[in-house]
């Protein structure tokens, strides 16, 4: 097989492939086998029909068509690999010449990832936020812990924001109780706006054993419909006030491994510093990408963007939604630019992903999805997304490599040790 590549634009190429029939023999063997398994000829079992008889009864043209359909994808992939063409989207194939028992010639036009000219990546200068912990932030952490150890006590009063209530709900549409529309003894914080729209307003001023009815949009309707409007009866069973423990050394001993409140606050400060240090790493990573995107010209394959946008909108049944079309188009362009940039860094830095690194990434990602790692890996492989997973790991590694050579300081001029944050940068 002979092949050549013609650059049509920074994001599109044309591959020309000339294959002698000798290269197509394995594909013809598969074509005869495939046809033999489908046709019935008296005196022969399916799958055992001689090739000559298939040519005679079915037709050589059918065999040629089947063989070419089998051969084209493999020949195309081989040509793309030979010329280091990183394809995007669906190829457009045009058969130029087909001479039986002689040769097959065809061209393929396809969108590709562009080759980028990267600036010098050594010593990039980045400024991130300083790690500063205020007393108010520590107070917030202590108060959250205090709330966890608080107790709810029933009180005789009308409900208002901040109160905790026990309530029953019954939802009806056209006077009929909806499926799953009844709930009893629900604990709810008035004013939290975490349940049905209108519930907080209905609860305001209610007393124990009182019932009100309000209209609201019920959940569970068709996707995108927002749900069906119905009537909801809310019965208030009790109003409760949260009583918090005193903020002293006894509380610190009860709620933690520390004996004093001073030690507890110091621990919260250390934890917050650790979190904000990790945020510095994430900020540095984002700033690096942002800086490089401003410096590097990244062409976008327009036909690929159009095709992907159309497919996305069709899958959602929103082809006529111009506002959503613009949103999908914009998001896709941003994603492509980011990926093209990071892939160029991967190539330049010669980043490779080991099996151990891929396994660690799969374990971390599976935890976010609440799945066992083995099940997650199987789902990824089944969906044909393993190569995408490897690319994600490589991109994270490439960024970490460049950040390791960057000059990073906080807004107070203090140097930031990016090596200490490296595990977080590759997640």
N, C-alpha and C positions, 0 to 999 in steps of 0.2 A: 504494500500500500504506500502511495505517495500522497503527501499533503502539504498544503501551504496556507499561510495566514495573511490576510490583508486587513490593515487597520483602517476602519471606516470613520471612526471618531474615537476620542479617549475612552468611550464606554461601549463601543460596538465594533465587532470584527466579522470578517467573512472567512470561513474555512473552506478550502477547496480540497476535495478528496478524490483520488483516482485509485480504484481497487481492481486488480486483475481477478478473473474468476477463480483462480487457484486459492485466493484469500477467502472466497465465499463458500468453498466446499463444506466447511463445518455447518454453515448456516443453511445450506441446501439440505443437508442430512436432517437437521432439525425440522425444516419445512416439510419434507416428505413424511417424517414421523408424526408431525402435528396433523397433517391432512389425512394420513392413514388412520388416525384415531377417530376421525370424524365421519368418514364416508363409509358406505356399505357397498361392497361388490360381491355378488354371488360366488361362492366357492372359496372365499378368503375371509379369514377372521380379521376384525378391526385391529389395526396396528401392524398387520402382517402382509399388507398389500405391497407388491414389488413397485419400485420407483417407475419403471417403464410403463406399467399398467396405469399408474396414477397419471402420468403424462398423457396417456392415450384416452383414458376415461374422463379425467377431471380437466386436463388441459395444462400445457406447459406454462401458459400465461398465469394461471392461478398459483402454480409452484413458484414462479419467478416473483410474483407479488408477495407471497408469504415469506420467501427467503430474504427479500430486500427489507421487508418490515422487521425481520429479526436482526439483520445485519446492520442496518443504519445506525441504531443507537450505539452499538459497540464500536463501529468504525468512527463515529462522531466523537465519542468519549476518548478513544485512542488518539485521534488527531488533536483534540483539545489538550490532552496531557503532553503530547509531543511538543506543542508550542507554548506550554505553560499558560494556557488560557483559562482564567477563572470565570466560568460562565454564571450568568444570572438569568432566571426565567426560562421561558420556553423557546427553543430554537426554531427558526424558519428554514425548512429543508426544501431544496429545489434540485430534482434529479435532472442533470444536464444530458447524460448519455447512458443508455443501457443497451449493450450488445450481448445477446445470449452467447454464452461460452467464450466471451472475450473480456469485457470489462464493464465496470460501473463507475460513473463519474457523477458527483453531486457537490453542491455547495450548501453551506449552513451559515446563516446570519444569526448572530446571537448577541445579547447584551453581556458585558463583562465588567468585572471590578476594575476601576481605573488604576494605573500605576502613578503614585504620587511622589512629588519631590519634597522630602521632609527637611526642615531646617536642622541645624545642629542641636542635638538633644542632650548635650553635655552641659551641666551647670545651669539648667533652667532656673530662674529665680521666681519664687512664689512666696506670697505673704498671706498667712492664715490668721484667724482670730486667736487671741491670747486665751489661755486657760485661766479663767477668773471665776471664783465661787463666792457668791454673796451670801450673807446671813439669811436673806429671804429665801434663797434656794434651799439652804439647809433646813430652815423652818418648815418649808413645804414638805420635805421628805419626812421630817419628824412628825408633822401633823398627819400625813398619810398613814404612818405607822400607828399613830394614836387612834385614828378613826377605825383601823382594823381591830383594835382592842376595845372599841367602844361597845356599849350595850344599848338596846332599844327598850324603852319603857313606855307603856300605854299611858296616855294622858287624856283628860276630858277637855277638849278644845276643838275649835273649827280648824279644818285643814288649811295650811298655807305653804308657800314655797319653803323647802328645806325640811318639811316634816316627812316622816316615813309613814305610809299607810298600808293597811291590809285591805284588799278590795276583791270583789267579784265582777266579772264582765260577761255580758251576754250580747252577741252581735246578731242583728236581724237584717234581712233584705226582703222588702215587700211583706213584712210581718212574719216571715219564716226564719227560724234560727238557722244560721249558716253552718256548714260542716266545719267542725273544729272551732266553732265560734263561742264556746263557753269555757271560762277559766275561773277557778275559785282560789281564794286565799293567796292572791299575788302580793308580794311585797314590792312596794314602789316608792321612789322618792319624788315628791311633788315638785314640779318645776324642772325636772331633769330632761324632759322632752325626749324620752327614750322609748315611748310606746306609741299609741295611736294619736294622730293629730287631733287636737281638741280635748284630749283627756285632762291635761293640766288645768285648762280653763274650767272644765266641769268640776274638778275636785276643789277648786278654790272656794272656801267658806262652807264646805260640806261637813256635817257632823256624823258621828258613828250611827250606823243603821239607817242612814239616809240613802235614797236612790235617785239618780238623775239619768235622763236620756239625752244623748247628743248625737249629731250626725257627723260622720267622718268617712274618709276613704279607706276601705278595708284592704288589707294586703291579700295577695294570692290571686290577683287577676292575671290576665294575659300579660306576657312580658312587654313592657313599654306602655301598658295601658294605665298604670298607676293604681290599679285595683278598682273595685266596685264600691259605690257610695251606699252606706247602710246606716242603720240606727244602732247605737250601743247603749245598753243599760249598765250603769256603773253603780255598784252598791258599796258604800264605805263601811267596812267592818270595824276598824279601829284606827285611831291616830296615835303615832308613837314619836317620841323625842329621843334623839341619840344622846346618851350621856358618855362623856369622854373621861378617861382616867386622868388624874392630876399629872402635870408635867414635872416630874421630879426623878430622883435617883431610883425610887421604887418602881416607877414605870419602866425606866431603862433596864433594870434587872429582870422585870417581867417580860418585856418584849424583845430582848436581845441577849447576847452573851456578855454584855458589858454591865459593870456594876454602877456606873455613874452616867448622868446625862451628858456630862462633858465628853466622856469617852464615846458615847453613842453619836454625838454630833461630829466628833473628829472622824469617826468611821464613815459617816455619810459624806463628809467633805472629801475623804480619800476616794470613795466610790465615784462621786461626781467628777473629780479631777480625771479619773481613769476614763470615764465616759466622754468627757470633753476632749481628752487627748486623742481618743479614737475618732472623734468627729473632726479633729484637725487633719487626720490622715485622709478621711473621706473628702474634706474640703480641698485639700491639696490635690487630690486626684481629679476632682471636678475642675479646679482652676487650671490644671495642666491641660486637660482636654479642651477647655474653653480657649486657652491661649493658643494652642496649636490650631484649632479650627479657624481662628482669626488669621493665622499666618499662612495656612496651606490652602491652595486652590483645589477644591474637590468637585469635579464634574459629576453630574447626576444622570443616570440612564433614563431619559424621559419615557420611552416606550415601556420600560419595566415598571416605572412608577404608575403609569396609566393602567397597565394590565393588573397590577397588584391592588390598586385602589378599586377598580371595577369589581374584582373578585371579592374583595372584602365587603363592599356595599351590597353585592348580590347575595352574599351569604347572610347578611342581616336583613335583606329585603328592603333596603333603603336607597335604591338607585336614584330616586327622585329628590333625595334630601341634599340640596346643594351645600348647605352649611356644614353638614356632617362630611360631605365629600371633601370640602376644603380642609377640614380638621384631619381627616385620614391622610390626605395628600401631604399636609405639613408634617405630621408625625412620622410618616414614612421617609420623607426627605431627611429629617433630622436623624432618624435611626440609621439610614444608609451612610450619611456623612460620618457619624460616629464610628460605625463598623469599618468603613473604608480607611479611616484614619488609623484606627487601632490595628487593623490587619497589616497596614503598611509598616507600623512599628514592629509588629511581630516578625515580618519578613526581614526588616533591617537589623533587628537585634537577634535574629536567628533563634527565636524562642521555640522551645519544644515542650510538650506536655507528657509527663511520665504517667504510667498506669497508677502509681500511688497518688499523684496529684489529682487525676481524674476521679479516682475512688473517693478521695477526701471531699471533692466538690459534690459528688453524687450524694454522699452521706449528709453533708450540710444542707443541700437543696431538698432532699427527701424529707428532712426534718421540718422544713418550712411548709411542705405540702401535707405533713402528717402521715407519711407513707413509710413503710419499711424500705431501706435502701435497695434491696434486691428487687422488690416490686417496682420501685421507681425506675431502676435501671432497665428492667424488662419493658416497661411502658415506653420509655424513651427509645429503646432499640426498635420496638414494634412500630413506633411512629416515624422511624427513619430519621430521628433527630440527634443521633449520637455525635455526628460530625459537628452539628451546631453547638453541642455541649462542649466538645473539645475546643472549638473556636472561642467560646466564652472564657474558658479557663486560660487559653493562650493570651487573649486580650488583657485579662486581669494581670497575668504575669508580666506582660510587656509594659504595662503602665507602672507596675511596682519596680521594674528594672530601671526605667527612666527616672522615677521619683527617687530611687536610691542614689542617683547621681545629681539630683537637683539641690539647689540652695534654698532651703525653706526656713523662714523666720516667722515669728508671730508679730502682731502689730506693735508690740513693745520692743521689737528688735532682738528677742531671744531666739536662739537657734532651736529648731525642732528636730528631734532625733527620729527620723522617718524609719530607721531600721527597727526600732522598738514597736512600730505600728505595722510592720510588714505582714503579719498574719491577717490583719483586718483588711489590708489593701488588696489581697488576692481573693477576697470573698465576693 
